[in-house]
Amino acid sequence: MKRIIAVALFLSFSSMGFSQVYVQGGVNLANITKNSSGTTSDKNMLTTFNAGILGRFAITPMMSFETGLLLDGRGSKSDSYFTSSKDDNYIKTKFNPLYLEVPANLVVKMPFGNTNNQNFFLYAGPYVAMGIGGTSKVESKFLGVTSPSSSTIKYNDDDPSTTAQEDARYDRLKRFDFGVNVGGGVSLGRVMLKANYGIGLTKINSTQTNNNDNNNKYRTVSISLGIPIGGF
């Protein structure tokens, strides 16, 4: 099934005239802002992943439009210790939602080799993402007794064309997230190395309709490897 989806996406990109198509996979360092100024805490950073397929459509020899479909892990973690011991008397939580993301980036290339396949590049653009799953895990240990628990993350059934959050509840996330990606990397012909910073612009809880400050929004650093499958 995964191969069928990959082939279908590749054929659709090819039919749309994309000059470059590549598969991507990598590590996400996910976090959530904790105050109105939009700062995060390093100790809450969660390691997760990104994977998908992207295509670039050449606008000029130096500039391209990039879009595609990514499976993106987000979230955060929190470890609380109640004594000096790191092996007992603690509560550890991991919040790991999964999203399907469609980016829309403007890419600027700066060639450094003998061919256009070797270049540095910078990009930026908006994204829209839809929550599709994920888990929330809690592990506590007191006096040597460990108590793990896990639950599936739930999303509200929101209509993105309205301002209301249909089916909003305190134990659910907004189904849709909107934000901006900024990043860059280097293309070496057969492989591409990328670094991306995803800036969520939407509060994640479904009951939060006041979006004026930057509290409780996604912030995700991604380090990815891209492998071209067409367009060179």
N, CA, C and O of each residue as an XYZ file, in Angstrom:
928
protein
N       0.816     -1.204      0.000
C       0.000      0.000      0.000
C       0.857      1.264      0.000
O       0.558      2.220     -0.716
N       1.938      1.270      0.815
C       2.812      2.446      0.858
C       3.455      2.695     -0.503
O       3.600      3.841     -0.927
N       3.850      1.591     -1.200
C       4.452      1.752     -2.517
C       3.438      2.305     -3.513
O       3.778      3.134     -4.358
N       2.191      1.843     -3.410
C       1.145      2.325     -4.316
C       0.915      3.813     -4.114
O       0.786      4.560     -5.084
N       0.862      4.249     -2.858
C       0.666      5.666     -2.563
C       1.827      6.493     -3.087
O       1.628      7.555     -3.676
N       3.065      5.991     -2.865
C       4.247      6.725     -3.332
C       4.251      6.852     -4.849
O       4.553      7.918     -5.385
N       3.909      5.749     -5.552
C       3.874      5.789     -7.019
C       2.792      6.742     -7.504
O       3.010      7.504     -8.446
N       1.622      6.703     -6.862
C       0.523      7.589     -7.263
C       0.905      9.050     -7.085
O       0.611      9.883     -7.942
N       1.565      9.362     -5.964
C       1.998     10.736     -5.731
C       3.047     11.159     -6.742
O       3.026     12.284     -7.242
N       3.976     10.239     -7.043
C       5.013     10.557     -8.020
C       4.411     10.832     -9.393
O       4.803     11.787    -10.064
N       3.457      9.997     -9.816
C       2.819     10.191    -11.118
C       2.035     11.490    -11.165
O       2.025     12.177    -12.186
N       1.367     11.835    -10.048
C       0.615     13.084    -10.028
C       1.550     14.278    -10.106
O       1.244     15.251    -10.796
N       2.705     14.228     -9.402
C       3.684     15.307     -9.487
C       4.220     15.428    -10.913
O       4.366     16.530    -11.441
N       4.514     14.265    -11.536
C       5.074     14.287    -12.885
C       4.087     14.896    -13.867
O       4.472     15.674    -14.740
N       2.806     14.540    -13.724
C       1.799     15.061    -14.646
C       1.575     16.550    -14.460
O       1.113     17.223    -15.381
N       1.897     17.078    -13.279
C       1.740     18.506    -13.022
C       2.956     19.302    -13.476
O       2.970     20.528    -13.365
N       3.972     18.621    -13.984
C       5.122     19.326    -14.530
C       6.154     19.735    -13.508
O       6.895     20.687    -13.750
N       6.239     19.059    -12.372
C       7.242     19.395    -11.382
C       8.631     19.066    -11.921
O       8.848     18.000    -12.498
N       9.551     19.976    -11.730
C      10.903     19.796    -12.255
C      11.759     18.921    -11.351
O      12.816     18.447    -11.768
N      11.314     18.701    -10.117
C      12.071     17.871     -9.179
C      11.102     17.251     -8.189
O      10.252     17.945     -7.631
N      11.224     15.955     -7.969
C      10.404     15.235     -6.994
C      11.339     14.455     -6.080
O      12.277     13.814     -6.554
N      11.090     14.505     -4.773
C      11.952     13.770     -3.838
C      11.169     13.290     -2.631
O      10.196     13.913     -2.206
N      11.610     12.177     -2.095
C      11.061     11.669     -0.842
C      11.915     12.216      0.304
O      13.115     12.446      0.151
N      11.279     12.415      1.437
C      11.951     13.038      2.578
C      11.674     12.265      3.849
O      10.569     11.762      4.053
N      12.671     12.172      4.697
C      12.493     11.593      6.015
C      13.496     12.201      6.981
O      14.599     12.574      6.584
N      13.115     12.300      8.247
C      14.040     12.898      9.193
C      13.494     12.968     10.602
O      12.482     12.352     10.935
N      14.192     13.733     11.415
C      13.906     13.864     12.843
C      13.261     15.216     13.123
O      13.702     16.246     12.613
N      12.221     15.197     13.932
C      11.612     16.425     14.431
C      11.961     16.621     15.901
O      11.913     15.676     16.688
N      12.307     17.838     16.264
C      12.460     18.238     17.664
C      11.285     19.139     17.966
O      11.318     20.342     17.707
N      10.238     18.533     18.523
C       8.947     19.211     18.663
C       8.790     19.855     20.028
O       9.327     19.377     21.027
N       8.042     20.951     20.048
C       7.781     21.651     21.293
C       6.498     22.451     21.159
O       5.937     22.571     20.070
N       6.041     22.997     22.278
C       4.845     23.835     22.318
C       5.170     25.070     23.147
O       5.768     24.965     24.217
N       4.777     26.234     22.654
C       5.057     27.471     23.385
C       4.329     27.467     24.725
O       3.248     26.894     24.861
N       4.941     28.115     25.708
C       4.398     28.042     27.065
C       3.961     29.387     27.619
O       3.441     29.442     28.734
N       4.154     30.478     26.877
C       3.688     31.780     27.357
C       3.311     32.674     26.185
O       3.462     32.288     25.026
N       2.824     33.863     26.490
C       2.290     34.748     25.456
C       3.341     35.269     24.502
O       3.007     35.708     23.401
N       4.627     35.231     24.902
C       5.688     35.725     24.030
C       6.164     34.662     23.044
O       6.942     34.961     22.138
N       5.702     33.422     23.213
C       6.033     32.375     22.256
C       7.301     31.613     22.541
O       7.804     30.933     21.647
N       7.846     31.687     23.741
C       9.055     30.943     24.063
C       8.717     29.493     24.432
O       7.583     29.172     24.790
N       9.736     28.626     24.334
C       9.586     27.226     24.704
C      10.662     26.862     25.719
O      11.578     27.644     25.974
N      10.543     25.683     26.290
C      11.542     25.179     27.229
C      12.240     23.974     26.613
O      11.585     23.051     26.131
N      13.582     23.983     26.630
C      14.340     22.872     26.052
C      14.012     21.547     26.720
O      14.035     20.506     26.063
N      13.710     21.564     27.994
C      13.443     20.308     28.696
C      12.124     19.672     28.262
O      11.875     18.502     28.553
N      11.278     20.438     27.567
C      10.011     19.905     27.070
C      10.090     19.427     25.621
O       9.076     19.018     25.056
N      11.267     19.471     25.015
C      11.424     19.092     23.610
C      11.249     17.585     23.433
O      11.838     16.787     24.162
N      10.429     17.216     22.452
C      10.131     15.815     22.166
C      10.732     15.428     20.823
O      10.550     16.140     19.836
N      11.449     14.306     20.773
C      12.012     13.802     19.528
C      10.993     12.924     18.823
O      10.530     11.930     19.381
N      10.639     13.297     17.579
C       9.694     12.525     16.788
C      10.192     12.504     15.344
O      11.406     12.493     15.141
N       9.328     12.497     14.337
C       9.803     12.262     12.970
C       8.989     13.047     11.948
O       7.924     13.587     12.250
N       9.530     13.095     10.717
C       8.790     13.582      9.555
C       9.105     12.688      8.369
O      10.214     12.166      8.261
N       8.127     12.504      7.469
C       8.313     11.685      6.276
C       7.282     12.079      5.237
O       6.151     12.426      5.578
N       7.669     12.029      3.969
C       6.708     12.354      2.930
C       7.346     12.499      1.571
O       8.477     12.066      1.353
N       6.604     13.121      0.643
C       7.065     13.330     -0.720
C       6.755     14.770     -1.121
O       5.661     15.274     -0.869
N       7.735     15.425     -1.751
C       7.621     16.827     -2.124
C       8.042     17.012     -3.575
O       8.845     16.245     -4.107
N       7.493     18.029     -4.198
C       7.859     18.349     -5.564
C       8.129     19.829     -5.713
O       7.517     20.657     -5.038
N       9.060     20.157     -6.612
C       9.396     21.552     -6.894
C       9.095     21.875     -8.357
O       9.460     21.128     -9.264
N       8.425     22.997     -8.558
C       8.088     23.478     -9.890
C       8.930     24.713    -10.174
O       8.838     25.713     -9.462
N       9.756     24.641    -11.226
C      10.678     25.732    -11.530
C       9.915     26.958    -12.039
O       9.134     26.864    -12.986
N      10.149     28.111    -11.398
C       9.602     29.388    -11.843
C      10.629     30.114    -12.698
O      10.318     30.625    -13.774
N      11.853     30.149    -12.198
C      13.012     30.662    -12.926
C      14.163     29.690    -12.640
O      14.000     28.801    -11.805
N      15.316     29.827    -13.301
C      16.446     28.935    -12.988
C      16.885     28.995    -11.527
O      17.493     28.050    -11.024
N      16.583     30.093    -10.845
C      17.023     30.267     -9.456
C      15.892     30.132     -8.431
O      16.147     30.137     -7.227
N      14.650     30.012     -8.900
C      13.520     30.057     -7.983
C      12.510     28.975     -8.328
O      12.236     28.723     -9.501
N      11.945     28.321     -7.280
C      10.975     27.247     -7.474
C       9.846     27.371     -6.462
O       9.993     27.993     -5.410
N       8.715     26.762     -6.806
C       7.598     26.590     -5.878
C       7.589     25.140     -5.430
O       7.675     24.227     -6.251
N       7.485     24.933     -4.120
C       7.553     23.585     -3.548
C       6.292     23.274     -2.765
O       5.816     24.093     -1.978
N       5.750     22.069     -2.989
C       4.624     21.587     -2.199
C       4.662     20.068     -2.167
O       5.515     19.453     -2.806
N       3.744     19.462     -1.429
C       3.714     18.010     -1.313
C       2.899     17.596     -0.108
O       2.014     18.331      0.330
N       3.190     16.434      0.425
C       2.457     15.893      1.555
C       3.436     15.266      2.543
O       4.243     14.414      2.171
N       3.359     15.693      3.806
C       4.247     15.202      4.854
C       3.443     14.630      6.009
O       2.397     15.164      6.376
N       3.944     13.532      6.581
C       3.455     13.034      7.860
C       4.375     13.613      8.919
O       5.573     13.334      8.932
N       3.812     14.421      9.806
C       4.608     15.246     10.716
C       4.261     14.943     12.159
O       3.104     15.072     12.560
N       5.256     14.538     12.950
C       5.058     14.341     14.378
C       5.332     15.625     15.147
O       6.326     16.304     14.890
N       4.461     15.960     16.085
C       4.618     17.175     16.893
C       4.405     16.848     18.364
O       4.286     15.679     18.731
N       4.358     17.881     19.213
C       4.063     17.658     20.612
C       5.120     18.172     21.550
O       5.860     19.102     21.226
N       5.189     17.557     22.728
C       6.161     17.934     23.757
C       6.198     16.839     24.820
O       5.415     15.890     24.780
N       7.120     16.987     25.768
C       7.195     16.059     26.888
C       7.462     16.843     28.166
O       7.855     18.009     28.128
N       7.241     16.183     29.292
C       7.503     16.809     30.583
C       7.895     15.735     31.581
O       7.173     14.753     31.757
N       9.043     15.917     32.240
C       9.518     14.997     33.274
C       9.575     15.733     34.603
O      10.251     16.754     34.729
N       8.861     15.209     35.593
C       8.836     15.811     36.931
C       9.388     14.810     37.939
O       8.896     13.688     38.056
N      10.431     15.241     38.672
C      11.058     14.393     39.686
C      10.811     15.011     41.068
O      10.979     16.215     41.262
N      10.411     14.170     42.013
C      10.023     14.658     43.328
C      11.100     14.433     44.390
O      10.965     14.890     45.525
N      12.166     13.730     44.017
C      13.329     13.565     44.886
C      14.577     13.710     44.015
O      14.469     13.986     42.820
N      15.743     13.528     44.597
C      16.985     13.639     43.843
C      17.204     12.446     42.904
O      18.051     12.508     42.012
N      16.457     11.381     43.097
C      16.601     10.193     42.274
C      15.947     10.397     40.909
O      14.868     10.982     40.814
N      16.617      9.904     39.834
C      16.048      9.923     38.495
C      15.385      8.595     38.148
O      14.815      8.452     37.066
N      15.453      7.621     39.057
C      14.910      6.288     38.807
C      13.642      5.998     39.588
O      13.049      4.932     39.421
N      13.218      6.909     40.426
C      12.028      6.666     41.235
C      11.385      8.014     41.583
O      12.019      9.065     41.498
N      10.122      7.952     41.972
C       9.382      9.143     42.402
C       9.340     10.219     41.311
O       9.829     11.334     41.489
N       8.740      9.846     40.180
C       8.644     10.778     39.061
C       7.323     10.604     38.317
O       6.608      9.616     38.490
N       7.028     11.597     37.487
C       5.938     11.523     36.521
C       6.495     11.993     35.174
O       7.010     13.106     35.064
N       6.390     11.139     34.149
C       6.871     11.472     32.820
C       5.698     11.431     31.844
O       4.952     10.453     31.795
N       5.547     12.492     31.075
C       4.467     12.560     30.103
C       5.034     12.836     28.712
O       6.017     13.562     28.563
N       4.402     12.248     27.700
C       4.740     12.498     26.297
C       3.448     12.735     25.524
O       2.517     11.931     25.565
N       3.421     13.850     24.828
C       2.259     14.249     24.048
C       2.697     14.314     22.587
O       3.439     15.217     22.201
N       2.234     13.347     21.762
C       2.792     13.174     20.415
C       1.682     13.072     19.349
O       1.379     11.970     18.892
N       1.073     14.199     18.949
C       0.072     14.167     17.872
C       0.730     14.016     16.507
O       1.885     14.399     16.317
N      -0.011     13.459     15.565
C       0.456     13.282     14.194
C      -0.411     14.083     13.240
O      -1.636     14.104     13.365
N       0.236     14.743     12.281
C      -0.466     15.587     11.323
C      -0.056     15.247      9.898
O       1.082     14.846      9.650
N      -0.983     15.407      8.969
C      -0.677     15.456      7.550
C      -0.531     16.918      7.167
O      -1.455     17.710      7.351
N       0.627     17.274      6.637
C       0.922     18.682      6.350
C       1.131     18.901      4.851
O       1.790     18.110      4.176
N       0.554     19.994      4.350
C       0.776     20.429      2.970
C       1.479     21.785      3.021
O       0.845     22.783      3.363
N       2.776     21.847      2.688
C       3.493     23.116      2.673
C       3.355     23.794      1.313
O       3.015     23.152      0.319
N       3.619     25.084      1.283
C       3.627     25.857      0.036
C       4.793     26.838      0.121
O       4.629     27.970      0.576
N       5.968     26.397     -0.318
C       7.200     27.158     -0.111
C       7.707     27.795     -1.397
O       7.569     27.234     -2.484
N       8.293     28.968     -1.253
C       9.057     29.587     -2.323
C      10.523     29.305     -2.051
O      11.043     29.670     -0.997
N      11.203     28.646     -3.011
C      12.576     28.182     -2.824
C      13.510     28.994     -3.717
O      13.253     29.166     -4.908
N      14.597     29.491     -3.128
C      15.623     30.217     -3.871
C      16.904     29.390     -3.837
O      17.386     29.029     -2.763
N      17.456     29.089     -5.017
C      18.650     28.251     -5.121
C      19.884     29.104     -5.437
O      19.804     30.119     -6.129
N      21.036     28.652     -4.903
C      22.320     29.302     -5.150
C      23.323     28.230     -5.553
O      23.970     27.640     -4.688
N      23.466     27.964     -6.861
C      24.350     26.884     -7.326
C      25.803     27.113     -6.919
O      26.281     28.246     -6.859
N      26.491     26.007     -6.641
C      27.923     26.102     -6.313
C      28.751     25.093     -7.092
O      29.979     25.153     -7.046
N      28.120     24.174     -7.801
C      28.854     23.165     -8.558
C      28.805     23.437    -10.047
O      28.431     24.526    -10.484
N      29.181     22.446    -10.807
C      29.196     22.574    -12.255
C      27.822     22.408    -12.878
O      27.621     22.770    -14.037
N      26.855     21.855    -12.112
C      25.510     21.652    -12.627
C      24.506     22.293    -11.671
O      24.841     22.670    -10.548
N      23.263     22.405    -12.150
C      22.202     22.991    -11.330
C      21.776     22.064    -10.206
O      21.047     22.475     -9.304
N      22.235     20.790    -10.254
C      21.860     19.825     -9.224
C      22.558     20.083     -7.900
O      22.114     19.591     -6.862
N      23.643     20.847     -7.920
C      24.381     21.145     -6.700
C      24.150     22.603     -6.335
O      24.547     23.513     -7.063
N      23.503     22.808     -5.197
C      23.167     24.173     -4.814
C      22.832     24.263     -3.342
O      22.396     23.291     -2.724
N      23.040     25.432     -2.799
C      22.459     25.802     -1.515
C      21.068     26.365     -1.797
O      20.828     26.917     -2.871
N      20.154     26.229     -0.840
C      18.826     26.792     -1.053
C      18.235     27.292      0.268
O      18.534     26.778      1.346
N      17.397     28.299      0.141
C      16.611     28.856      1.236
C      15.145     28.832      0.822
O      14.831     28.950     -0.363
N      14.260     28.683      1.780
C      12.840     28.683      1.437
C      11.995     29.192      2.604
O      12.440     29.232      3.751
N      10.773     29.575      2.275
C       9.799     30.008      3.280
C       8.420     29.936      2.657
O       8.262     30.050      1.442
N       7.419     29.741      3.515
C       6.058     29.704      3.016
C       5.082     29.182      4.052
O       5.496     28.673      5.094
N       3.792     29.302      3.780
C       2.765     28.839      4.719
C       2.550     27.326      4.625
O       2.991     26.679      3.675
N       1.872     26.788      5.615
C       1.452     25.393      5.570
C       0.071     25.253      6.185
O      -0.357     26.093      6.977
N      -0.617     24.194      5.818
C      -1.856     23.788      6.474
C      -1.690     22.329      6.864
O      -1.170     21.534      6.081
N      -2.126     21.969      8.064
C      -1.947     20.603      8.560
C      -3.250     20.108      9.182
O      -4.011     20.883      9.761
N      -3.492     18.806      9.053
C      -4.690     18.179      9.589
C      -4.299     17.056     10.539
O      -3.534     16.165     10.172
N      -4.821     17.099     11.752
C      -4.529     16.066     12.731
C      -5.197     14.756     12.381
O      -6.386     14.728     12.063
N      -4.430     13.648     12.435
C      -4.969     12.342     12.058
C      -4.780     11.277     13.134
O      -5.324     10.181     13.003
N      -4.028     11.565     14.190
C      -3.801     10.543     15.203
C      -2.773     10.975     16.216
O      -2.535     12.167     16.415
N      -2.160      9.988     16.862
C      -1.164     10.277     17.881
C      -1.563      9.724     19.229
O      -2.694      9.282     19.429
N      -0.612      9.753     20.158
C      -0.855      9.213     21.494
C      -0.357     10.173     22.569
O       0.536     10.990     22.344
N      -0.955     10.047     23.721
C      -0.517     10.747     24.921
C      -0.194      9.696     25.976
O      -1.047      8.883     26.332
N       1.056      9.715     26.479
C       1.500      8.696     27.420
C       1.927      9.317     28.743
O       2.535     10.387     28.779
N       1.599      8.631     29.819
C       1.998      9.052     31.159
C       2.589      7.855     31.884
O       1.991      6.780     31.920
N       3.766      8.050     32.460
C       4.381      7.006     33.281
C       4.758      7.610     34.627
O       5.503      8.587     34.695
N       4.241      7.024     35.686
C       4.586      7.467     37.042
C       5.233      6.313     37.801
O       4.939      5.142     37.562
N       6.113      6.676     38.713
C       6.778      5.671     39.539
C       6.995      6.242     40.928
O       7.662      7.263     41.100
N       6.427      5.572     41.910
C       6.563      5.996     43.300
C       6.831      4.770     44.171
O       6.126      3.764     44.094
N       7.854      4.881     44.989
C       8.242      3.802     45.904
C       8.454      2.488     45.149
O       8.114      1.411     45.639
N       9.027      2.600     43.942
C       9.351      1.418     43.161
C       8.223      0.839     42.340
O       8.427     -0.142     41.625
N       7.027      1.421     42.423
C       5.872      0.903     41.679
C       5.628      1.783     40.458
O       5.379      2.982     40.589
N       5.702      1.176     39.255
C       5.528      1.909     38.000
C       4.107      1.765     37.497
O       3.550      0.667     37.493
N       3.512      2.886     37.067
C       2.137      2.890     36.569
C       2.089      3.610     35.220
O       2.011      4.838     35.185
N       2.134      2.865     34.108
C       2.048      3.495     32.782
C       0.603      3.583     32.298
O      -0.237      2.763     32.670
N       0.323      4.578     31.470
C      -0.988      4.699     30.828
C      -0.810      5.375     29.483
O       0.129      6.145     29.282
N      -1.721      5.082     28.562
C      -1.649      5.646     27.223
C      -3.057      5.879     26.694
O      -3.962      5.088     26.958
N      -3.241      6.963     25.949
C      -4.539      7.258     25.360
C      -4.349      7.831     23.967
O      -3.329      8.458     23.677
N      -5.329      7.615     23.110
C      -5.298      8.135     21.749
C      -5.727      9.594     21.749
O      -6.724      9.954     22.374
N      -4.975     10.428     21.048
C      -5.311     11.845     20.949
C      -6.554     12.023     20.088
O      -6.677     11.402     19.032
N      -7.466     12.861     20.534
C      -8.716     13.105     19.818
C      -8.727     14.526     19.246
O      -8.170     15.458     19.826
N      -9.387     14.655     18.081
C      -9.504     15.949     17.408
C     -10.981     16.302     17.247
O     -11.839     15.425     17.143
N     -11.254     17.604     17.228
C     -12.636     18.020     17.009
C     -12.991     17.926     15.528
O     -12.115     18.006     14.667
N     -14.285     17.754     15.236
C     -14.763     17.684     13.855
C     -15.091     19.088     13.381
O     -16.253     19.475     13.262
N     -14.034     19.835     13.117
C     -14.202     21.247     12.778
C     -14.353     21.450     11.276
O     -13.736     20.745     10.477
N     -15.174     22.413     10.906
C     -15.288     22.867      9.529
C     -14.338     24.056      9.375
O     -14.606     25.120      9.934
N     -13.227     23.907      8.626
C     -12.238     24.983      8.552
C     -12.744     26.247      7.853
O     -12.095     27.291      7.919
N     -13.902     26.160      7.183
C     -14.436     27.340      6.493
C     -15.228     28.248      7.423
O     -15.664     29.321      7.006
N     -15.423     27.838      8.684
C     -16.152     28.653      9.654
C     -15.212     29.118     10.757
O     -14.141     28.544     10.952
N     -15.613     30.153     11.473
C     -14.808     30.660     12.593
C     -15.048     29.863     13.870
O     -14.213     29.885     14.774
N     -16.172     29.161     13.959
C     -16.478     28.371     15.150
C     -15.667     27.079     15.152
O     -15.217     26.607     14.108
N     -15.488     26.512     16.359
C     -14.812     25.226     16.512
C     -15.877     24.179     16.836
O     -16.195     23.944     18.001
N     -16.422     23.554     15.792
C     -17.439     22.540     16.000
C     -16.877     21.368     16.803
O     -15.725     20.972     16.626
N     -17.709     20.823     17.687
C     -17.329     19.679     18.516
C     -16.115     19.995     19.393
O     -15.291     19.122     19.665
N     -16.014     21.252     19.832
C     -14.887     21.658     20.673
C     -15.061     21.124     22.093
O     -16.144     21.206     22.671
N     -13.968     20.569     22.649
C     -13.948     20.077     24.021
C     -12.558     20.271     24.587
O     -11.586     20.381     23.840
N     -12.464     20.312     25.900
C     -11.163     20.530     26.547
C     -10.205     19.363     26.325
O      -8.990     19.548     26.394
N     -10.727     18.169     26.061
C      -9.847     17.010     25.874
C      -9.568     16.736     24.395
O      -9.141     15.639     24.037
N      -9.809     17.735     23.531
C      -9.575     17.548     22.096
C      -8.748     18.686     21.519
O      -8.781     19.817     22.005
N      -8.013     18.358     20.477
C      -7.238     19.359     19.761
C      -8.029     19.876     18.570
O      -8.978     19.239     18.111
N      -7.623     21.040     18.079
C      -8.177     21.512     16.819
C      -7.719     20.566     15.704
O      -6.566     20.138     15.670
N      -8.626     20.257     14.815
C      -8.293     19.356     13.719
C      -7.263     19.967     12.777
O      -6.395     19.263     12.261
N      -7.359     21.295     12.549
C      -6.497     21.949     11.569
C      -5.537     22.925     12.241
O      -5.894     23.662     13.160
N      -4.314     22.897     11.746
C      -3.285     23.824     12.200
C      -2.756     24.583     10.987
O      -2.604     24.019      9.903
N      -2.480     25.867     11.187
C      -1.938     26.709     10.134
C      -0.668     27.365     10.653
O      -0.574     27.701     11.833
N       0.315     27.549      9.766
C       1.553     28.154     10.218
C       2.464     28.518      9.070
O       2.035     28.637      7.923
N       3.745     28.694      9.406
C       4.754     29.115      8.442
C       5.995     28.241      8.616
O       6.405     27.950      9.739
N       6.583     27.828      7.505
C       7.867     27.128      7.505
C       8.961     28.048      6.983
O       8.753     28.784      6.018
N      10.123     28.005      7.620
C      11.313     28.676      7.106
C      12.466     27.686      7.220
O      12.562     26.945      8.199
N      13.338     27.674      6.218
C      14.423     26.710      6.282
C      15.413     26.869      5.152
O      15.386     27.842      4.399
N      16.284     25.890      5.055
C      17.306     25.906      4.024
C      18.056     24.594      4.024
O      17.786     23.705      4.830
N      19.004     24.485      3.107
C      19.772     23.266      3.036
C      20.720     23.268      1.864
O      21.038     24.307      1.285
N      21.165     22.062      1.530
C      22.109     21.897      0.437
C      21.702     20.681     -0.385
O      21.384     19.627      0.164
N      21.715     20.837     -1.702
C      21.439     19.747     -2.616
C      22.752     19.305     -3.257
O      23.475     20.117     -3.833
N      23.055     18.001     -3.150
C      24.304     17.457     -3.687
C      24.057     16.566     -4.906
O      24.920     15.778     -5.294
N      22.881     16.699     -5.498
C      22.542     15.907     -6.670
C      21.782     14.652     -6.312
O      20.586     14.552     -6.584
N      22.461     13.688     -5.703
C      21.831     12.426     -5.325
C      21.175     12.476     -3.955
O      20.413     11.577     -3.601
N      21.458     13.500     -3.194
C      20.906     13.611     -1.851
C      20.735     15.077     -1.492
O      21.443     15.942     -2.006
N      19.788     15.345     -0.604
C      19.487     16.702     -0.165
C      19.421     16.730      1.361
O      18.772     15.877      1.966
N      20.078     17.690      1.983
C      20.037     17.862      3.428
C      19.272     19.141      3.740
O      19.536     20.187      3.147
N      18.312     19.058      4.681
C      17.433     20.187      4.968
C      17.312     20.430      6.471
O      17.373     19.503      7.278
N      17.139     21.697      6.816
C      16.780     22.093      8.177
C      15.574     23.009      8.081
O      15.562     23.939      7.275
N      14.555     22.753      8.900
C      13.300     23.502      8.815
C      12.832     23.914     10.206
O      13.017     23.184     11.180
N      12.224     25.090     10.282
C      11.595     25.541     11.523
C      10.132     25.819     11.232
O       9.800     26.733     10.477
N       9.253     25.016     11.842
C       7.819     25.189     11.678
C       7.239     26.033     12.798
O       7.378     25.705     13.977
N       6.586     27.127     12.417
C       6.028     28.073     13.381
C       4.510     27.998     13.316
O       3.901     28.537     12.393
N       3.893     27.331     14.291
C       2.441     27.257     14.331
C       1.829     28.592     14.695
O       2.309     29.283     15.594
N       0.765     28.954     13.994
C       0.095     30.233     14.242
C      -1.269     30.060     14.898
O      -1.980     31.037     15.132
N      -1.633     28.806     15.195
C      -2.950     28.510     15.750
C      -2.811     27.825     17.100
O      -2.028     26.886     17.241
N      -3.567     28.287     18.097
C      -3.583     27.597     19.389
C      -4.121     26.182     19.181
O      -5.045     25.973     18.396
N      -3.542     25.222     19.883
C      -3.808     23.833     19.547
C      -5.086     23.269     20.162
O      -5.672     22.349     19.593
N      -5.538     23.788     21.304
C      -6.728     23.243     21.951
C      -8.001     23.751     21.289
O      -8.093     24.922     20.921
N      -8.976     22.872     21.138
C     -10.165     23.212     20.353
C     -11.030     24.286     21.001
O     -11.810     24.944     20.311
N     -10.909     24.473     22.301
C     -11.728     25.494     22.956
C     -11.089     26.877     22.939
O     -11.710     27.850     23.366
N      -9.860     26.974     22.451
C      -9.159     28.258     22.443
C      -9.449     29.001     21.143
O      -8.903     28.664     20.092
N     -10.305     30.009     21.220
C     -10.685     30.792     20.040
C      -9.961     32.135     19.985
O      -9.902     32.754     18.923
N      -9.413     32.595     21.103
C      -8.664     33.844     21.124
C      -7.221     33.549     20.733
O      -6.482     32.925     21.495
N      -6.820     33.997     19.547
C      -5.522     33.647     18.993
C      -4.542     34.823     19.031
O      -3.600     34.866     18.240
N      -4.755     35.770     19.938
C      -4.004     37.025     19.914
C      -2.562     36.877     20.374
O      -1.695     37.606     19.894
N      -2.275     35.944     21.303
C      -0.895     35.803     21.762
C      -0.308     34.495     21.249
O      -0.979     33.751     20.533
N       0.942     34.210     21.610
C       1.659     33.050     21.081
C       1.760     31.894     22.060
O       2.623     31.028     21.917
N       0.888     31.876     23.048
C       0.888     30.769     23.997
C       0.197     29.545     23.399
O      -0.810     29.666     22.701
N       0.754     28.361     23.684
C       0.130     27.090     23.315
C       0.025     26.900     21.803
O      -1.040     26.580     21.275
N       1.163     27.107     21.113
C       1.248     26.892     19.669
C       2.463     26.014     19.372
O       3.434     25.995     20.128
N       2.385     25.291     18.260
C       3.468     24.368     17.909
C       4.716     25.118     17.445
O       4.639     26.135     16.756
N       5.867     24.579     17.848
C       7.167     25.002     17.330
C       7.960     23.718     17.069
O       8.168     22.920     17.983
N       8.399     23.520     15.828
C       9.027     22.249     15.463
C      10.258     22.478     14.606
O      10.182     23.092     13.541
N      11.397     21.977     15.081
C      12.640     21.988     14.309
C      12.789     20.624     13.629
O      12.657     19.588     14.280
N      13.063     20.625     12.323
C      13.191     19.375     11.571
C      14.552     19.307     10.880
O      15.006     20.277     10.273
N      15.182     18.156     10.982
C      16.413     17.863     10.248
C      16.092     16.667      9.343
O      15.753     15.589      9.830
N      16.202     16.865      8.015
C      15.693     15.852      7.096
C      16.690     15.531      5.998
O      17.566     16.329      5.664
N      16.525     14.330      5.447
C      17.291     13.873      4.301
C      16.321     13.655      3.145
O      15.314     12.962      3.298
N      16.625     14.248      1.985
C      15.788     14.080      0.813
C      16.524     13.292     -0.260
O      17.717     13.494     -0.488
N      15.795     12.386     -0.919
C      16.369     11.581     -2.002
C      15.532     11.794     -3.252
O      14.353     11.439     -3.266
N      16.112     12.366     -4.303
C      15.366     12.604     -5.540
C      14.891     11.287     -6.183
O      15.633     10.306     -6.242
N      13.645     11.292     -6.658
C      13.109     10.126     -7.384
C      12.657     10.534     -8.778
O      12.091      9.726     -9.513
N      12.908     11.789     -9.142
C      12.542     12.227    -10.474
C      12.876     13.685    -10.653
O      12.960     14.428     -9.675
N      13.068     14.107    -11.887
C      13.236     15.509    -12.194
C      14.668     15.949    -12.385
O      14.888     17.133    -12.641
N      15.671     15.070    -12.277
C      17.056     15.472    -12.469
C      17.507     15.121    -13.877
O      18.654     15.381    -14.241
